[in-house]
C-alpha cells in the first residue's frame, strides 16, 4: 500500500490518499465447472489449446449456448484433475515413429 500526500494552498491541511498496489485475488471456483480460461491457467496452456482438446475429445466439456464467434464450454474440475493425475510418458523411452530410409 502506498501513501500519497498532496499539498494544497498555504494554510490548508494536506490531502492524503492511500493506493493499493496488490493484485486482486483470483476468483474461487464455487461449482465444479471451469471456464476455458481457468483450465488454460491450471494446465499452463493457451485457451486455443484447451478448445482444441475439447473438439478432439481429449477433455470432456459441456457446450453452452452462445451468441458470438466462439463456442462457450465448461469443463468439469474432475476431468482436469484426472488429466493431471495421469502419468506422463518419458519422451526418451518412446520409439521414434518417423523412419527415414535412404535408397541407394
C-alpha positions in Angstrom: 0.0 0.0 0.0 1.3 3.4 -0.9 0.5 6.7 0.9 0.4 9.9 -1.0 0.4 13.4 0.5 -0.8 16.1 -1.8 -0.1 19.7 -0.7 -2.6 22.3 -1.2 -2.8 26.1 -0.7 -0.9 27.6 2.2 -2.7 27.2 5.5 -4.9 24.2 4.4 -4.4 20.7 5.6 -2.6 18.4 3.2 -4.7 15.8 1.4 -3.6 12.2 2.0 -4.6 9.3 -0.1 -3.9 5.5 0.1 -3.4 3.5 -3.0 -3.2 -0.3 -3.0 -0.9 -2.0 -5.4 -1.9 -5.5 -4.6 -3.3 -7.7 -7.4 -7.0 -8.7 -7.0 -7.4 -12.1 -5.6 -8.4 -14.8 -8.1 -11.9 -16.0 -8.0 -12.6 -19.2 -6.2 -14.4 -21.8 -8.1 -17.7 -22.4 -6.4 -19.1 -25.0 -8.8 -17.3 -28.0 -10.2 -17.3 -26.4 -13.7 -14.3 -24.4 -15.0 -14.1 -22.0 -17.9 -11.7 -22.5 -20.9 -9.5 -19.7 -19.5 -9.4 -21.3 -16.0 -8.4 -24.6 -17.4 -5.8 -23.0 -19.6 -4.3 -21.3 -16.5 -4.3 -24.6 -14.5 -2.7 -26.5 -17.3 -0.4 -23.7 -18.4 -1.6 -23.7 -21.9 -3.3 -21.2 -24.2 -7.1 -21.1 -24.4 -6.9 -22.2 -28.0 -5.2 -25.4 -26.9 -8.0 -26.1 -24.4 -10.6 -25.6 -27.1 -8.7 -27.9 -29.5 -8.5 -30.6 -26.8 -12.3 -30.3 -26.3 -13.0 -30.6 -30.0 -10.7 -33.6 -30.3 -12.2 -35.3 -27.3 -9.2 -35.1 -25.0 -11.2 -33.1 -22.5 -14.9 -33.7 -21.8 -16.8 -30.4 -21.8 -20.3 -29.0 -21.7 -21.3 -26.8 -24.6 -23.2 -23.7 -23.7 -25.5 -21.7 -25.9 -23.6 -18.8 -27.4 -24.2 -15.7 -29.4 -20.8 -14.8 -30.8 -17.8 -16.1 -32.7 -16.6 -18.7 -30.2 -18.4 -21.7 -28.7 -18.6 -21.4 -24.9 -17.5 -24.5 -22.9 -17.4 -25.5 -19.3 -15.1 -28.3 -18.2 -15.6 -30.4 -15.1 -12.9 -29.9 -12.4 -12.8 -33.7 -12.0 -11.8 -34.1 -15.7 -8.9 -31.7 -15.3 -7.8 -33.4 -12.1 -7.8 -36.8 -13.8 -5.7 -35.3 -16.7 -3.2 -34.0 -14.1 -3.0 -37.4 -12.3 -2.3 -39.5 -15.4 1.4 -40.5 -15.5 3.4 -38.7 -18.1 5.3 -40.8 -20.7 9.0 -40.4 -20.6 10.0 -38.9 -24.0 13.3 -40.7 -24.1 11.6 -44.2 -23.9 9.2 -43.5 -26.8 10.3 -45.1 -30.0 10.7 -42.8 -32.9 7.9 -43.5 -35.4 9.5 -41.5 -38.1 11.7 -43.8 -40.0 13.9 -42.2 -42.7 15.0 -44.6 -45.3 17.5 -43.9 -47.9 17.7 -45.9 -51.1 21.0 -46.3 -52.8 
